[in-house]
Amino acid sequence: MGCTLSAEERAALDRSKAIEKNLKEDGLTAAKEVKLLLLGGGESGKSTIVKQMKIIHEDGFSGDDVKQFKPVVYSNTIQSLATILRAMETLNIEYSDKDRTSDCKLVFDVVSRMEDTEPFSTELLGAMTRLWSDAGTQTCFSRSNEFQLNDSAQYYLDSLQRISSSDYLPTEQDILRTRVKTTGIVETHFTFKNLNFR
């Protein structure tokens, strides 16, 4: 009496054990999964942290990923210079060489035609190099605390020759310094010390 189970009771017991086993496995998996939410204001470094985690805890950026950052580097570079040139007018700073006015016009023409994500032409590279070297531009840059400028501006503008080479591929440092307005939710996965982060 009570020592044996009916077929229905045996099936129910087996289902119960299977459910408990699944719950235990799910619990172990969930214990190893960490959900990390990054919040912060604009340009506070959320996307940069995600890129750093990809470099450090994953295999970095693939060849295709790297190629996708080329237009961003081009745009960040020319947009940074354009921001400085606009600020020169606002701050009443003049070029040390009056010939830079035509170079400035070329930069603004490229930006207005939305060609800022394309490789620099020889003419544009020359104009950008002369503008960045101009003492007036450097004076304005030294006052960048008075206007909003990407923190990567000097890094890219100091690297104009490298960035404009025909075989240019962004380095990890170039990618980390890119600035793109992130909209919406971005999810990435990486593993650190046997924990799965997402």
MODELLER restraints for C-alpha pairs under 7 A, 6 or more apart:
rsr = mdl.restraints
at = mdl.atoms
rsr.add(forms.Gaussian(group=physical.xy_distance, feature=features.Distance(at['CA:32:A'], at['CA:195:A']), mean=4.81, stdev=0.5))
rsr.add(forms.Gaussian(group=physical.xy_distance, feature=features.Distance(at['CA:32:A'], at['CA:196:A']), mean=5.96, stdev=0.5))
rsr.add(forms.Gaussian(group=physical.xy_distance, feature=features.Distance(at['CA:33:A'], at['CA:195:A']), mean=5.75, stdev=0.5))
rsr.add(forms.Gaussian(group=physical.xy_distance, feature=features.Distance(at['CA:33:A'], at['CA:196:A']), mean=4.61, stdev=0.5))
rsr.add(forms.Gaussian(group=physical.xy_distance, feature=features.Distance(at['CA:33:A'], at['CA:197:A']), mean=5.85, stdev=0.5))
rsr.add(forms.Gaussian(group=physical.xy_distance, feature=features.Distance(at['CA:34:A'], at['CA:195:A']), mean=6.80, stdev=0.5))
rsr.add(forms.Gaussian(group=physical.xy_distance, feature=features.Distance(at['CA:34:A'], at['CA:196:A']), mean=5.98, stdev=0.5))
rsr.add(forms.Gaussian(group=physical.xy_distance, feature=features.Distance(at['CA:34:A'], at['CA:197:A']), mean=4.76, stdev=0.5))
rsr.add(forms.Gaussian(group=physical.xy_distance, feature=features.Distance(at['CA:34:A'], at['CA:198:A']), mean=6.43, stdev=0.5))
rsr.add(forms.Gaussian(group=physical.xy_distance, feature=features.Distance(at['CA:35:A'], at['CA:197:A']), mean=5.81, stdev=0.5))
rsr.add(forms.Gaussian(group=physical.xy_distance, feature=features.Distance(at['CA:35:A'], at['CA:198:A']), mean=5.12, stdev=0.5))
rsr.add(forms.Gaussian(group=physical.xy_distance, feature=features.Distance(at['CA:36:A'], at['CA:197:A']), mean=6.70, stdev=0.5))
rsr.add(forms.Gaussian(group=physical.xy_distance, feature=features.Distance(at['CA:36:A'], at['CA:198:A']), mean=6.11, stdev=0.5))
rsr.add(forms.Gaussian(group=physical.xy_distance, feature=features.Distance(at['CA:38:A'], at['CA:46:A']), mean=6.20, stdev=0.5))
rsr.add(forms.Gaussian(group=physical.xy_distance, feature=features.Distance(at['CA:40:A'], at['CA:46:A']), mean=6.92, stdev=0.5))
rsr.add(forms.Gaussian(group=physical.xy_distance, feature=features.Distance(at['CA:48:A'], at['CA:176:A']), mean=6.02, stdev=0.5))
rsr.add(forms.Gaussian(group=physical.xy_distance, feature=features.Distance(at['CA:51:A'], at['CA:176:A']), mean=6.41, stdev=0.5))
rsr.add(forms.Gaussian(group=physical.xy_distance, feature=features.Distance(at['CA:54:A'], at['CA:60:A']), mean=5.32, stdev=0.5))
rsr.add(forms.Gaussian(group=physical.xy_distance, feature=features.Distance(at['CA:55:A'], at['CA:61:A']), mean=6.85, stdev=0.5))
rsr.add(forms.Gaussian(group=physical.xy_distance, feature=features.Distance(at['CA:57:A'], at['CA:190:A']), mean=6.04, stdev=0.5))
rsr.add(forms.Gaussian(group=physical.xy_distance, feature=features.Distance(at['CA:57:A'], at['CA:191:A']), mean=6.37, stdev=0.5))
rsr.add(forms.Gaussian(group=physical.xy_distance, feature=features.Distance(at['CA:57:A'], at['CA:192:A']), mean=6.59, stdev=0.5))
rsr.add(forms.Gaussian(group=physical.xy_distance, feature=features.Distance(at['CA:58:A'], at['CA:190:A']), mean=6.13, stdev=0.5))
rsr.add(forms.Gaussian(group=physical.xy_distance, feature=features.Distance(at['CA:66:A'], at['CA:169:A']), mean=6.78, stdev=0.5))
rsr.add(forms.Gaussian(group=physical.xy_distance, feature=features.Distance(at['CA:66:A'], at['CA:170:A']), mean=6.10, stdev=0.5))
rsr.add(forms.Gaussian(group=physical.xy_distance, feature=features.Distance(at['CA:67:A'], at['CA:169:A']), mean=6.63, stdev=0.5))
rsr.add(forms.Gaussian(group=physical.xy_distance, feature=features.Distance(at['CA:69:A'], at['CA:170:A']), mean=6.78, stdev=0.5))
rsr.add(forms.Gaussian(group=physical.xy_distance, feature=features.Distance(at['CA:69:A'], at['CA:175:A']), mean=6.57, stdev=0.5))
rsr.add(forms.Gaussian(group=physical.xy_distance, feature=features.Distance(at['CA:70:A'], at['CA:169:A']), mean=6.79, stdev=0.5))
rsr.add(forms.Gaussian(group=physical.xy_distance, feature=features.Distance(at['CA:70:A'], at['CA:170:A']), mean=6.21, stdev=0.5))
rsr.add(forms.Gaussian(group=physical.xy_distance, feature=features.Distance(at['CA:71:A'], at['CA:117:A']), mean=4.27, stdev=0.5))
rsr.add(forms.Gaussian(group=physical.xy_distance, feature=features.Distance(at['CA:71:A'], at['CA:118:A']), mean=6.03, stdev=0.5))
rsr.add(forms.Gaussian(group=physical.xy_distance, feature=features.Distance(at['CA:72:A'], at['CA:117:A']), mean=6.34, stdev=0.5))
rsr.add(forms.Gaussian(group=physical.xy_distance, feature=features.Distance(at['CA:72:A'], at['CA:178:A']), mean=6.60, stdev=0.5))
rsr.add(forms.Gaussian(group=physical.xy_distance, feature=features.Distance(at['CA:73:A'], at['CA:178:A']), mean=6.20, stdev=0.5))
rsr.add(forms.Gaussian(group=physical.xy_distance, feature=features.Distance(at['CA:74:A'], at['CA:116:A']), mean=6.36, stdev=0.5))
rsr.add(forms.Gaussian(group=physical.xy_distance, feature=features.Distance(at['CA:74:A'], at['CA:117:A']), mean=5.25, stdev=0.5))
rsr.add(forms.Gaussian(group=physical.xy_distance, feature=features.Distance(at['CA:74:A'], at['CA:118:A']), mean=6.53, stdev=0.5))
rsr.add(forms.Gaussian(group=physical.xy_distance, feature=features.Distance(at['CA:74:A'], at['CA:119:A']), mean=6.59, stdev=0.5))
rsr.add(forms.Gaussian(group=physical.xy_distance, feature=features.Distance(at['CA:75:A'], at['CA:116:A']), mean=4.84, stdev=0.5))
rsr.add(forms.Gaussian(group=physical.xy_distance, feature=features.Distance(at['CA:75:A'], at['CA:117:A']), mean=4.79, stdev=0.5))
rsr.add(forms.Gaussian(group=physical.xy_distance, feature=features.Distance(at['CA:76:A'], at['CA:178:A']), mean=6.81, stdev=0.5))
rsr.add(forms.Gaussian(group=physical.xy_distance, feature=features.Distance(at['CA:76:A'], at['CA:179:A']), mean=6.84, stdev=0.5))
rsr.add(forms.Gaussian(group=physical.xy_distance, feature=features.Distance(at['CA:77:A'], at['CA:153:A']), mean=6.49, stdev=0.5))
rsr.add(forms.Gaussian(group=physical.xy_distance, feature=features.Distance(at['CA:77:A'], at['CA:156:A']), mean=5.54, stdev=0.5))
rsr.add(forms.Gaussian(group=physical.xy_distance, feature=features.Distance(at['CA:77:A'], at['CA:157:A']), mean=6.19, stdev=0.5))
rsr.add(forms.Gaussian(group=physical.xy_distance, feature=features.Distance(at['CA:78:A'], at['CA:116:A']), mean=6.47, stdev=0.5))
rsr.add(forms.Gaussian(group=physical.xy_distance, feature=features.Distance(at['CA:80:A'], at['CA:149:A']), mean=6.57, stdev=0.5))
rsr.add(forms.Gaussian(group=physical.xy_distance, feature=features.Distance(at['CA:80:A'], at['CA:150:A']), mean=6.51, stdev=0.5))
rsr.add(forms.Gaussian(group=physical.xy_distance, feature=features.Distance(at['CA:80:A'], at['CA:153:A']), mean=5.37, stdev=0.5))
rsr.add(forms.Gaussian(group=physical.xy_distance, feature=features.Distance(at['CA:82:A'], at['CA:107:A']), mean=6.92, stdev=0.5))
rsr.add(forms.Gaussian(group=physical.xy_distance, feature=features.Distance(at['CA:82:A'], at['CA:108:A']), mean=6.83, stdev=0.5))
rsr.add(forms.Gaussian(group=physical.xy_distance, feature=features.Distance(at['CA:83:A'], at['CA:149:A']), mean=6.74, stdev=0.5))
rsr.add(forms.Gaussian(group=physical.xy_distance, feature=features.Distance(at['CA:84:A'], at['CA:140:A']), mean=6.65, stdev=0.5))
rsr.add(forms.Gaussian(group=physical.xy_distance, feature=features.Distance(at['CA:84:A'], at['CA:141:A']), mean=6.45, stdev=0.5))
rsr.add(forms.Gaussian(group=physical.xy_distance, feature=features.Distance(at['CA:87:A'], at['CA:147:A']), mean=6.93, stdev=0.5))
rsr.add(forms.Gaussian(group=physical.xy_distance, feature=features.Distance(at['CA:88:A'], at['CA:94:A']), mean=6.85, stdev=0.5))
rsr.add(forms.Gaussian(group=physical.xy_distance, feature=features.Distance(at['CA:88:A'], at['CA:140:A']), mean=5.88, stdev=0.5))
rsr.add(forms.Gaussian(group=physical.xy_distance, feature=features.Distance(at['CA:93:A'], at['CA:136:A']), mean=6.27, stdev=0.5))
rsr.add(forms.Gaussian(group=physical.xy_distance, feature=features.Distance(at['CA:93:A'], at['CA:140:A']), mean=6.78, stdev=0.5))
rsr.add(forms.Gaussian(group=physical.xy_distance, feature=features.Distance(at['CA:94:A'], at['CA:136:A']), mean=5.63, stdev=0.5))
rsr.add(forms.Gaussian(group=physical.xy_distance, feature=features.Distance(at['CA:95:A'], at['CA:134:A']), mean=6.53, stdev=0.5))
rsr.add(forms.Gaussian(group=physical.xy_distance, feature=features.Distance(at['CA:95:A'], at['CA:135:A']), mean=6.83, stdev=0.5))
rsr.add(forms.Gaussian(group=physical.xy_distance, feature=features.Distance(at['CA:95:A'], at['CA:136:A']), mean=4.48, stdev=0.5))
rsr.add(forms.Gaussian(group=physical.xy_distance, feature=features.Distance(at['CA:95:A'], at['CA:137:A']), mean=6.60, stdev=0.5))
rsr.add(forms.Gaussian(group=physical.xy_distance, feature=features.Distance(at['CA:96:A'], at['CA:134:A']), mean=6.21, stdev=0.5))
rsr.add(forms.Gaussian(group=physical.xy_distance, feature=features.Distance(at['CA:96:A'], at['CA:135:A']), mean=5.67, stdev=0.5))
rsr.add(forms.Gaussian(group=physical.xy_distance, feature=features.Distance(at['CA:96:A'], at['CA:136:A']), mean=5.39, stdev=0.5))
rsr.add(forms.Gaussian(group=physical.xy_distance, feature=features.Distance(at['CA:100:A'], at['CA:131:A']), mean=6.28, stdev=0.5))
rsr.add(forms.Gaussian(group=physical.xy_distance, feature=features.Distance(at['CA:103:A'], at['CA:127:A']), mean=4.77, stdev=0.5))
rsr.add(forms.Gaussian(group=physical.xy_distance, feature=features.Distance(at['CA:103:A'], at['CA:131:A']), mean=6.93, stdev=0.5))
rsr.add(forms.Gaussian(group=physical.xy_distance, feature=features.Distance(at['CA:106:A'], at['CA:124:A']), mean=6.98, stdev=0.5))
rsr.add(forms.Gaussian(group=physical.xy_distance, feature=features.Distance(at['CA:107:A'], at['CA:124:A']), mean=6.98, stdev=0.5))
rsr.add(forms.Gaussian(group=physical.xy_distance, feature=features.Distance(at['CA:110:A'], at['CA:116:A']), mean=6.15, stdev=0.5))
rsr.add(forms.Gaussian(group=physical.xy_distance, feature=features.Distance(at['CA:119:A'], at['CA:164:A']), mean=6.55, stdev=0.5))
rsr.add(forms.Gaussian(group=physical.xy_distance, feature=features.Distance(at['CA:120:A'], at['CA:164:A']), mean=5.96, stdev=0.5))
rsr.add(forms.Gaussian(group=physical.xy_distance, feature=features.Distance(at['CA:131:A'], at['CA:137:A']), mean=6.54, stdev=0.5))
rsr.add(forms.Gaussian(group=physical.xy_distance, feature=features.Distance(at['CA:132:A'], at['CA:138:A']), mean=6.91, stdev=0.5))
rsr.add(forms.Gaussian(group=physical.xy_distance, feature=features.Distance(at['CA:152:A'], at['CA:177:A']), mean=5.81, stdev=0.5))
rsr.add(forms.Gaussian(group=physical.xy_distance, feature=features.Distance(at['CA:162:A'], at['CA:168:A']), mean=6.93, stdev=0.5))
rsr.add(forms.Gaussian(group=physical.xy_distance, feature=features.Distance(at['CA:187:A'], at['CA:198:A']), mean=6.52, stdev=0.5))
rsr.add(forms.Gaussian(group=physical.xy_distance, feature=features.Distance(at['CA:188:A'], at['CA:198:A']), mean=5.58, stdev=0.5))
rsr.add(forms.Gaussian(group=physical.xy_distance, feature=features.Distance(at['CA:189:A'], at['CA:197:A']), mean=5.60, stdev=0.5))
rsr.add(forms.Gaussian(group=physical.xy_distance, feature=features.Distance(at['CA:189:A'], at['CA:198:A']), mean=4.48, stdev=0.5))
rsr.add(forms.Gaussian(group=physical.xy_distance, feature=features.Distance(at['CA:190:A'], at['CA:196:A']), mean=6.00, stdev=0.5))
rsr.add(forms.Gaussian(group=physical.xy_distance, feature=features.Distance(at['CA:190:A'], at['CA:197:A']), mean=5.33, stdev=0.5))
rsr.add(forms.Gaussian(group=physical.xy_distance, feature=features.Distance(at['CA:190:A'], at['CA:198:A']), mean=6.66, stdev=0.5))
rsr.add(forms.Gaussian(group=physical.xy_distance, feature=features.Distance(at['CA:191:A'], at['CA:197:A']), mean=5.89, stdev=0.5))
